Amino acid sequence: MDQSKAPVLDALAAYHESGQTPFTPPGHKQGRGTDPRVRAVLGADVFRSDVLATSGLDDRTSSHGVVEEAQALMAEAVGADHAFFSTCGSSLSVKSAMLSVAGPHEKLLVGRDAHKSVISGLILSGIRPVWVDPQWDPQRHLAHPPSAEAFEAAFAEHPDARGALVTTPTPYGTCSDLAAIAEGCHRRGRPLIVDEAWGAHLPFHRDLPTWAMDAGADVCVTSVHKMGSGLEQSSVFHLQGDLVEAEVLKSREDLLGTTSPSVLVYAALDGWRRQMVEQGEALYDHALALAHKTRDRIARIDGMHVHGRDDFCGPGRAADMDPLQIIIDVSAWEVTGYRAADWLRENHRINLHLVDHRRISAQLTHADDADTAEALLGALTDLAARRTELRTGQPVEVPSPSRLRMEQATLPRDAFFGRTEQVPWHKAAGRIAAEMLTPYPPGIPAALPGERLNEDVLRYLRSGVEAGMVVPDAVDTKAQSIRVLREE
C-alpha cells in the first residue's frame, strides 16, 4: 500500500473544498453556531473539521471506504493483519478484546497489575478472572509485569482458561517477556491479549522494547494519545492470526463503541501513522538520545535516583523497559511523589505523568526537545533545593506483596451489582469490596469488586490519601468509608 497516503485527511480536505452544506449533526454546523468565546479558546478549525464520518467525511453508505483504507494502512505499517480505530480510548478497546476471547463465567488469565479498564471489562462481561501475580520488588515497593512462568503455572492450574491478558509496558515503562507468554498460550491454542496502551510508538524504532505483534500477540491494544501524536481518546487495536476472528472483534467493538465517532480523532490517527512510517526512525533517534542525556543529568541532582535497567530488568523483574519513561525516586528526601508533583505544577507549571508514594515520572516523546528538557531539569533542580520544605511527616503504609494480594471471594460483576452498604474504613476489613479503589495515576486498583479487604490495604489507602494520593473512582474519594457487599 502507499504509506504516503492519509485517506481520512484527504477526505476531510475534499469535504472542505467541495463546499457542502450539512443538515446533519453536529449542531454547531462547522462552528457557525459556536459561541465566539468558545471558538476563541478552542480555535475555529476544530469546529470546521468536526464533521460526521458518514454523510460527511464519506457518503451515506461509506462507499469510498475512507476509514477502512486508513485502518488497512495502519495494519500494514505495524505488521498486523487487521487494525481497528477507536475514538473511545483503549478503555473501550481492551474491553472489546476481552469480550472477543471469553464470555460470561468463562475464565481468563489476567495480570493483577491490570488497569481499571480491564476490571470494568470483567464487571460488564461476567468473565471469571484468574489472577496472575506481578513480579514484586519489595525493596522499591513496585510491581513489574507477570513472568511467563507465572502464566504457565496459571494455565496448568486452570487449563479451561480461554486465553490470557497481560499489561506491557506498565505505566512505569517495564515490559514482559511477551514472546515466551505468547508461546505458552499458542501451545494450548489460546490467544494472548496485550494491553499495550503505553506502547503505540514501539513498532517504529529498533531500540525500543519489542512490539506485541512482533512478539506473537494475537490482539494488541494501543493508546495513540499516550506516546504518539493522536488526540485524547484515540486508540487502535490490532489483530493477527486465526485464534480471534476479525468479525468477532469488530462486532464486540460495535457493541461497546460510539455510533458518533470523532473524525478529528480518526484524522489525527491517520496522520500519525504516516508521520511514523516516513519519519519515525529519525524522530526516535532524537527522542532516545534526549532521554539518555536527560536521565544522566537528573541522576546528578542530589537525592534523585533515576531508575534504569539495573533496577528494573533481570531475573525476577522485568524483561525490558522503555527509556522514554523517566522514573525518579525521591524517597531519600523523605518526600512523597504526590507532594513533589504538586509543588512542581504550582511553582514551575511542570505537569508530571505518574506519581506514587515515593516516585515521580516524566514521559518523553518524539515531541520533546532541548527546551522542554531544560524546563524539566530546571524545575527538578529547584525542587531539590526546596526538599526540606516539602516533608509532610505523613508516611504511606505500603503493605508487603503478600498482604497486597487479597482473596477474590466473588466475581467482580456479582460484587459490583450486588446489594451494598457503606461502612467506615476501619470496619471494612474482612468485608467484600463492591467498588474499585484505584490510586490514580497509574490507575491500577489496589482493591476491586469481589476482593475480601484486609486491614493492610485499607491502611495503605487511608495513609495514601492523607499523604496526597488520589482515589477518584471510590464512592468516598477520601477512603474514610468503603462500599462493601451487604452481609445477609
Solvent accessible surface area in square Angstrom, and as a share of the most:
residue,aa,sasa,rsa
1,M,120,0.53
2,D,78,0.40
3,Q,29,0.13
4,S,61,0.39
5,K,81,0.34
6,A,0,0.00
7,P,9,0.06
8,V,0,0.00
9,L,61,0.30
10,D,78,0.40
11,A,17,0.13
12,L,13,0.06
13,A,46,0.36
14,A,55,0.42
15,Y,14,0.05
16,H,39,0.18
17,E,146,0.65
18,S,70,0.45
19,G,60,0.57
20,Q,97,0.43
21,T,92,0.54
22,P,21,0.13
23,F,177,0.74
24,T,43,0.25
25,P,89,0.56
26,P,35,0.22
27,G,69,0.66
28,H,33,0.15
29,K,56,0.24
30,Q,37,0.16
31,G,6,0.06
32,R,156,0.57
33,G,61,0.59
34,T,16,0.09
35,D,50,0.26
36,P,88,0.55
37,R,190,0.69
38,V,64,0.37
39,R,73,0.27
40,A,88,0.68
41,V,125,0.72
42,L,97,0.48
43,G,30,0.29
44,A,56,0.43
45,D,101,0.52
46,V,62,0.36
47,F,26,0.11
48,R,108,0.40
49,S,18,0.11
50,D,38,0.20
51,V,8,0.05
52,L,48,0.24
53,A,18,0.14
54,T,63,0.36
55,S,58,0.38
56,G,8,0.08
57,L,12,0.06
58,D,12,0.06
59,D,53,0.28
60,R,193,0.70
61,T,89,0.52
62,S,39,0.25
63,S,78,0.50
64,H,133,0.59
65,G,19,0.18
66,V,13,0.07
67,V,26,0.15
68,E,101,0.45
69,E,55,0.25
70,A,0,0.00
71,Q,27,0.12
72,A,44,0.34
73,L,1,0.00
74,M,1,0.00
75,A,5,0.04
76,E,82,0.37
77,A,28,0.22
78,V,11,0.07
79,G,51,0.49
80,A,12,0.09
81,D,85,0.44
82,H,81,0.36
83,A,6,0.04
84,F,20,0.08
85,F,9,0.04
86,S,2,0.01
87,T,9,0.05
88,C,44,0.26
89,G,8,0.08
90,S,10,0.07
91,S,49,0.32
92,L,16,0.08
93,S,0,0.00
94,V,1,0.00
95,K,28,0.12
96,S,0,0.00
97,A,0,0.00
98,M,0,0.00
99,L,32,0.16
100,S,17,0.11
101,V,17,0.10
102,A,5,0.04
103,G,18,0.18
104,P,84,0.53
105,H,103,0.46
106,E,72,0.32
107,K,46,0.20
108,L,0,0.00
109,L,0,0.00
110,V,0,0.00
111,G,2,0.01
112,R,18,0.07
113,D,6,0.03
114,A,1,0.00
115,H,47,0.21
116,K,49,0.21
117,S,8,0.05
118,V,0,0.00
119,I,1,0.00
120,S,26,0.17
121,G,2,0.02
122,L,0,0.00
123,I,7,0.04
124,L,100,0.50
125,S,5,0.03
126,G,0,0.00
127,I,0,0.00
128,R,99,0.36
129,P,12,0.07
130,V,17,0.10
131,W,29,0.10
132,V,5,0.03
133,D,65,0.34
134,P,8,0.05
135,Q,35,0.15
136,W,72,0.25
137,D,12,0.06
138,P,86,0.54
139,Q,134,0.60
140,R,41,0.15
141,H,75,0.33
142,L,6,0.03
143,A,23,0.18
144,H,0,0.00
145,P,0,0.00
146,P,0,0.00
147,S,26,0.17
148,A,13,0.10
149,E,125,0.56
150,A,30,0.23
151,F,4,0.02
152,E,55,0.25
153,A,64,0.49
154,A,11,0.08
155,F,4,0.02
156,A,77,0.60
157,E,131,0.59
158,H,40,0.18
159,P,96,0.60
160,D,80,0.41
161,A,0,0.00
162,R,95,0.35
163,G,0,0.00
164,A,0,0.00
165,L,0,0.00
166,V,0,0.00
167,T,10,0.06
168,T,2,0.01
169,P,3,0.02
170,T,4,0.02
171,P,7,0.05
172,Y,19,0.07
173,G,0,0.00
174,T,0,0.00
175,C,8,0.05
176,S,13,0.09
177,D,68,0.35
178,L,11,0.06
179,A,58,0.45
180,A,38,0.30
181,I,3,0.02
182,A,3,0.02
183,E,93,0.42
184,G,5,0.05
185,C,1,0.00
186,H,71,0.32
187,R,138,0.50
188,R,80,0.29
189,G,38,0.36
190,R,53,0.19
191,P,10,0.06
192,L,0,0.00
193,I,0,0.00
194,V,0,0.00
195,D,7,0.04
196,E,1,0.01
197,A,11,0.09
198,W,34,0.12
199,G,0,0.00
200,A,3,0.03
201,H,0,0.00
202,L,6,0.03
203,P,35,0.22
204,F,20,0.08
205,H,12,0.05
206,R,167,0.61
207,D,92,0.48
208,L,13,0.07
209,P,6,0.04
210,T,84,0.49
211,W,6,0.02
212,A,0,0.00
213,M,8,0.04
214,D,108,0.56
215,A,14,0.11
216,G,24,0.23
217,A,0,0.00
218,D,6,0.03
219,V,0,0.00
220,C,0,0.00
221,V,0,0.00
222,T,3,0.01
223,S,0,0.00
224,V,1,0.01
225,H,39,0.18
226,K,50,0.21
227,M,0,0.00
228,G,14,0.13
229,S,50,0.32
230,G,13,0.12
231,L,85,0.42
232,E,126,0.57
233,Q,104,0.46
234,S,0,0.00
235,S,0,0.00
236,V,1,0.00
237,F,0,0.00
238,H,4,0.02
239,L,1,0.01
240,Q,34,0.15
241,G,51,0.49
242,D,127,0.66
243,L,69,0.34
244,V,5,0.03
245,E,107,0.48
246,A,19,0.15
247,E,126,0.56
248,V,40,0.23
249,L,0,0.00
250,K,92,0.39
251,S,50,0.32
252,R,82,0.30
253,E,28,0.13
254,D,99,0.51
255,L,130,0.65
256,L,55,0.27
257,G,17,0.16
258,T,64,0.37
259,T,137,0.80
260,S,81,0.52
261,P,34,0.22
262,S,34,0.22
263,V,0,0.00
264,L,42,0.21
265,V,10,0.06
266,Y,22,0.08
267,A,8,0.06
268,A,26,0.20
269,L,0,0.00
270,D,0,0.00
271,G,18,0.17
272,W,8,0.03
273,R,1,0.00
274,R,75,0.27
275,Q,54,0.24
276,M,4,0.02
277,V,60,0.35
278,E,99,0.44
279,Q,87,0.39
280,G,1,0.01
281,E,97,0.44
282,A,69,0.54
283,L,44,0.22
284,Y,0,0.00
285,D,66,0.34
286,H,91,0.41
287,A,1,0.00
288,L,25,0.12
289,A,61,0.48
290,L,18,0.09
291,A,0,0.00
292,H,138,0.62
293,K,121,0.51
294,T,2,0.01
295,R,30,0.11
296,D,62,0.32
297,R,79,0.29
298,I,0,0.00
299,A,55,0.43
300,R,178,0.65
301,I,24,0.12
302,D,98,0.51
303,G,26,0.25
304,M,10,0.05
305,H,93,0.41
306,V,20,0.11
307,H,2,0.01
308,G,21,0.20
309,R,129,0.47
310,D,130,0.67
311,D,14,0.07
312,F,0,0.00
313,C,14,0.08
314,G,31,0.29
315,P,132,0.83
316,G,54,0.52
317,R,73,0.27
318,A,3,0.02
319,A,52,0.40
320,D,42,0.22
321,M,9,0.04
322,D,1,0.00
323,P,39,0.24
324,L,0,0.00
325,Q,2,0.01
326,I,0,0.00
327,I,0,0.00
328,I,1,0.00
329,D,9,0.05
330,V,0,0.00
331,S,42,0.27
332,A,81,0.63
333,W,5,0.02
334,E,131,0.59
335,V,5,0.03
336,T,14,0.08
337,G,0,0.00
338,Y,17,0.06
339,R,92,0.34
340,A,0,0.00
341,A,15,0.11
342,D,88,0.46
343,W,25,0.09
344,L,0,0.00
345,R,151,0.55
346,E,143,0.64
347,N,69,0.35
348,H,59,0.26
349,R,201,0.73
350,I,28,0.14
351,N,103,0.53
352,L,33,0.17
353,H,37,0.16
354,L,0,0.00
355,V,22,0.12
356,D,13,0.07
357,H,29,0.13
358,R,42,0.15
359,R,1,0.00
360,I,0,0.00
361,S,0,0.00
362,A,9,0.07
363,Q,51,0.23
364,L,8,0.04
365,T,18,0.10
366,H,20,0.09
367,A,80,0.62
368,D,27,0.14
369,D,61,0.31
370,A,65,0.51
371,D,111,0.57
372,T,64,0.37
373,A,5,0.04
374,E,83,0.37
375,A,55,0.42
376,L,12,0.06
377,L,11,0.05
378,G,40,0.38
379,A,1,0.01
380,L,0,0.00
381,T,78,0.45
382,D,39,0.20
383,L,0,0.00
384,A,7,0.06
385,A,78,0.60
386,R,100,0.36
387,R,61,0.22
388,T,89,0.52
389,E,106,0.48
390,L,3,0.01
391,R,112,0.41
392,T,53,0.31
393,G,72,0.69
394,Q,78,0.35
395,P,107,0.67
396,V,21,0.12
397,E,91,0.41
398,V,34,0.20
399,P,12,0.08
400,S,55,0.36
401,P,33,0.20
402,S,88,0.57
403,R,107,0.39
404,L,34,0.17
405,R,62,0.23
406,M,13,0.06
407,E,101,0.45
408,Q,50,0.22
409,A,33,0.26
410,T,43,0.25
411,L,8,0.04
412,P,1,0.00
413,R,64,0.23
414,D,73,0.38
415,A,0,0.00
416,F,90,0.37
417,F,131,0.55
418,G,29,0.28
419,R,161,0.59
420,T,31,0.18
421,E,50,0.22
422,Q,66,0.29
423,V,15,0.09
424,P,56,0.35
425,W,50,0.18
426,H,119,0.53
427,K,132,0.56
428,A,0,0.00
429,A,48,0.37
430,G,37,0.36
431,R,34,0.13
432,I,26,0.13
433,A,0,0.00
434,A,3,0.03
435,E,8,0.04
436,M,20,0.09
437,L,0,0.00
438,T,0,0.00
439,P,16,0.10
440,Y,91,0.35
441,P,44,0.27
442,P,23,0.15
443,G,0,0.00
444,I,42,0.21
445,P,4,0.02
446,A,12,0.10
447,A,0,0.00
448,L,0,0.00
449,P,0,0.00
450,G,0,0.00
451,E,1,0.00
452,R,95,0.35
453,L,3,0.02
454,N,21,0.11
455,E,87,0.39
456,D,47,0.25
457,V,0,0.00
458,L,3,0.02
459,R,103,0.37
460,Y,30,0.12
461,L,1,0.00
462,R,29,0.11
463,S,13,0.08
464,G,0,0.00
465,V,21,0.12
466,E,93,0.42
467,A,9,0.07
468,G,33,0.32
469,M,9,0.04
470,V,84,0.48
471,V,2,0.01
472,P,68,0.42
473,D,42,0.22
474,A,7,0.05
475,V,86,0.49
476,D,32,0.17
477,T,65,0.38
478,K,120,0.51
479,A,1,0.00
480,Q,104,0.46
481,S,24,0.15
482,I,1,0.00
483,R,84,0.31
484,V,0,0.00
485,L,35,0.17
486,R,103,0.38
487,E,115,0.52
488,E,179,0.80
